[in-house]
Structures are given as structure tokens and as C-alpha cells.
Amino acid sequence: QETSTGDTVFNSISGMSVFDESAKQIGIAKQVGVDSNNQVILVVSDNEGNDISINWQKIKKVGEIILLGDSSATTSDTPTQQGLRCPSCNFDNKLNSKFCQSCGTKI
């Protein structure tokens, strides 16, 4: 039996269920990508099998599932704190993050 101590590795979100802010399942995560405006997006296969793109800023929590948040609660006017941008993928992480919320790299 292996026990992980300290470092957590974020492997993949592919196959995770995606729920909206009302806890309604909207689909299954396929991959993380970048759109034509260089914005990080999550590509989701919706319940009808169509691919939809969700701006990464709308994602509130990634755990055993992916939970989208209320987009009105996110303010793009908030300045990014130094040291919380991932050195590997440039994702802007939350203030108390020790690991990148996007790729799992230690910050």
C-alpha cells in the first residue's frame, strides 16, 4: 500500500463529471486547452455528446468532480498576487495555493 506524503500530483481531469453552480451535471471533462484569445478553457462533452468550451475562470472547484461557480462572483479587476502564477503553465492560482490548480506543479 503506497502512501503519498506532502506532494500531490495532479494527473488529469479527463473523465471527471462537470456540474454547474446549481449542482446540475452538464457533462464530462475531455481536456484543458487554450482558445483563440489565449484563454485557458475546459472542453466538456455535454449530455448530448456535443463539445462545449468553458472559460477556466468559471471553474470554482476541482476535486472528485469539477464545479462551476457563479460567474458574477468572479471579478477580473482583482490584481494577481506575485508568486501565485504557475511557473509551468502560467495559471493564476488562488492566494493560499501551494500547488497549481491547473497542472499540479508546486508553486
C-alpha positions as CSV (number, residue, x, y, z in Angstrom):
1,Q,0.0,0.0,0.0
2,E,1.5,3.3,-1.1
3,T,1.1,6.4,0.9
4,S,1.7,9.9,-0.6
5,T,3.4,12.3,1.8
6,G,3.4,16.0,1.0
7,D,3.5,16.3,-2.7
8,T,0.2,15.7,-4.6
9,V,0.4,15.1,-8.3
10,F,-2.4,16.4,-10.4
11,N,-2.6,13.9,-13.3
12,S,-5.7,14.5,-15.4
13,I,-9.2,15.9,-15.2
14,S,-10.3,14.0,-18.3
15,G,-13.4,11.9,-17.5
16,M,-14.4,14.0,-14.5
17,S,-18.1,14.9,-14.2
18,V,-18.7,18.7,-14.6
19,F,-21.5,20.3,-12.6
20,D,-22.9,23.9,-12.9
21,E,-23.4,26.3,-10.0
22,S,-26.9,24.7,-9.5
23,A,-25.3,21.3,-9.0
24,K,-26.8,20.1,-12.3
25,Q,-24.5,17.8,-14.3
26,I,-23.6,19.4,-17.6
27,G,-21.2,16.8,-19.0
28,I,-17.8,15.1,-18.8
29,A,-14.4,16.9,-18.9
30,K,-12.4,16.0,-22.0
31,Q,-9.3,18.2,-21.9
32,V,-7.9,21.6,-21.0
33,G,-6.9,23.8,-23.9
34,V,-6.3,27.4,-25.0
35,D,-8.8,29.3,-27.2
36,S,-8.0,31.8,-30.0
37,N,-7.8,34.6,-27.4
38,N,-5.1,32.7,-25.4
39,Q,-7.6,32.0,-22.6
40,V,-7.4,28.7,-20.8
41,I,-10.6,26.6,-21.4
42,L,-12.0,23.3,-20.3
43,V,-13.5,21.3,-23.1
44,V,-16.6,19.3,-21.9
45,S,-18.6,16.7,-23.7
46,D,-22.2,17.7,-22.8
47,N,-25.1,15.4,-22.1
48,E,-26.0,15.3,-25.8
49,G,-22.4,14.4,-26.8
50,N,-21.5,17.9,-28.1
51,D,-18.2,19.6,-27.2
52,I,-18.5,22.8,-25.3
53,S,-15.8,25.2,-24.1
54,I,-15.9,26.7,-20.6
55,N,-13.6,29.5,-19.6
56,W,-11.3,28.3,-16.8
57,Q,-12.2,31.4,-14.7
58,K,-15.7,29.9,-14.4
59,I,-14.4,26.8,-12.6
60,K,-14.9,27.2,-8.8
61,K,-13.5,23.9,-7.6
62,V,-11.7,20.8,-9.0
63,G,-11.8,17.7,-6.8
64,E,-13.5,14.4,-7.5
65,I,-15.8,16.4,-9.7
66,I,-15.5,19.8,-11.4
67,L,-17.8,22.5,-10.0
68,L,-18.5,25.7,-11.9
69,G,-19.1,28.9,-9.9
70,D,-21.3,31.9,-10.3
71,S,-19.6,34.0,-13.0
72,S,-20.8,37.2,-11.2
73,A,-18.7,36.2,-8.2
74,T,-15.5,36.3,-10.3
75,T,-14.0,39.8,-10.7
76,S,-11.4,40.2,-13.4
77,D,-10.4,43.6,-11.7
78,T,-8.7,41.7,-8.9
79,P,-4.9,42.1,-9.3
80,T,-2.9,38.9,-9.4
81,Q,-0.6,38.5,-6.4
82,Q,3.0,37.9,-7.2
83,G,4.2,34.3,-6.8
84,L,0.9,32.6,-7.4
85,R,1.2,32.3,-11.2
86,C,2.3,28.8,-12.1
87,P,5.9,28.7,-13.4
88,S,4.9,25.7,-15.6
89,C,1.6,26.7,-17.2
90,N,1.1,30.4,-16.2
91,F,-2.2,29.7,-14.5
92,D,-3.2,32.4,-11.9
93,N,-3.8,30.5,-8.7
94,K,-5.7,31.5,-5.5
95,L,-3.8,33.2,-2.7
96,N,-3.3,30.2,-0.5
97,S,-2.4,27.7,-3.2
98,K,0.7,25.5,-2.7
99,F,0.2,23.7,-6.0
100,C,-1.1,24.9,-9.3
101,Q,-4.9,24.3,-9.6
102,S,-4.4,23.7,-13.3
103,C,-1.4,21.3,-13.7
104,G,-0.4,20.5,-10.1
105,T,3.1,22.0,-10.2
106,K,4.4,23.1,-6.8
107,I,4.2,26.9,-6.5
